[in-house]
């Protein structure tokens, strides 16, 4: 309820300033969801106790007694609230875009009917994401993180709007070469699999920079839970909206959510700059002290030097590769069974909408009810080591089943996504908190955009080649998934060896903040 009261107040400010219908729909669900989840005793906490305990813990100082309710919240709390709303709307809009793209891509009429097409398209995601990463790097180096996030979000809005309009035009007009339509579908699919990581890693980089490791252990699960609630609501809206908007109209709705996301994320950075906790301060101070040779270095060389200097990034890169390889195999098996079971495009999109709605709902329950208490005493390194045990057992059970039904494959995919959205999403961000600005913004983007897409592309290329040769079917994919989860287990154990305890990470973060204030 503490999170709900603060987030509701922040949402009210956003509604007053921007008057957004979509924002009000997304945020209105938070108080009701929190009142359903939390016991009545937790709901009776007074506002005075909230200000005295929670806000003091966040900023270390009591907020001034101001007339407006929202001004009682400290600037850091408000900035995190704005970024949480931005991230939630980004993920919520992605539900519309993902379900539409998947239905269009696998359509027997306008999409790709070959079994090798889906893994082959995933294999091309990695080079496409490199282009986005290159553009982001230029913006970050020249303009800083705030402008980089602003421009990448604007680019995403424009791209999705043009893609939806172009696909609708190709579908409605006769005489257009089908190859043109397939090319547009392919490009849109590549962007859909890349832009999500490009934006949300920037959102999390801001949150991880503003909050300390101790605060992150307490609040990251709730921030992720808020996103899961919004995603669950929007995912459940897909079957309702599809008959009215169609697949292309559903894609266009993503532009509206991203527009509000842009407003909120920019407001978060504005508060950070105004109250002197801007994450870019480290970047500015380093730029002043950097030598001419460092400025002249190519971005690739800078990235290599960064990974050599911070070995944790290399271990995390390998973990992401193995995790995305596992996800790709499970995803290909799930999509293959889905296409074979449900032939209608709209029905297939509605099924995936409900599926991800359930995934986000289960993730929200874990993030609000389980993880906040669990993270108080559990060290992240031990969570990394034990997290793959259940997926390992489930993939072994799946491999041993004689019949690979859609229900079985959906259940395994459900488990993987819930782990990814809830547990892994929290401890993944915590890895970066004791690291420097370059690791949090450059290294994280390389791993999140290129590393994750490279893992997906590499495994997709292997699966596509095996499918084309006729060596891979559903039983074969299940055996491959068991091998992939074993590799992921090994990578998490290796990564855990580089991680600090929560107390050590907190001490490092506090030392970094003291250095920033002294500069």
Buried (B, 14 or more C-beta within 10 A) or exposed (E): BBBBBBBBBBBBBBBEEBEBEBBBBBBBBBBEBBBEBBEEEEEEBEEEEBBEEBBEEBBEEEBEEEEEEBBBBBBBBBBBBBBBBBBBBBBBBBBBBBBBBBBBBBBEEBBBEEBBBBBBBBBBBBEBBBEBBEBBBEBBBEBBBBBBBBBBBEBBBEBBBEBBEBBBEBBEEEEEEEEEBBEBBBBBBBBBBBBBBBBBBBBBBBBBBBBBBBBBBBBBBBBBBBBBBBBBBBBBBBBEBBEEBBBBBBBBBBBBBBBBBBBBBBBBBBBBBEBEBBBBBBBEBBEEEEEEEEEEBEBEEBBEEBBEEBEBBBBBBBBBBBBBBBBBBBBBBBBBBBBEBBEEBBEBBBBBBBBBBBBBBBBBBBBBBEBBEBBEEBBBBEBBBBBBEEBBEBBBBBBEEEEBEBEBBBBBBBBBBBBBBBBBBBBBBBBBBBBBBBBBBBBBBBBBBBBBBBBBBBBBBBBBBBBBEEEBBBBBBBBBBBBBBBBBBEBBBBBBEBBBEBEEBBBBBBEBBEEBEEE
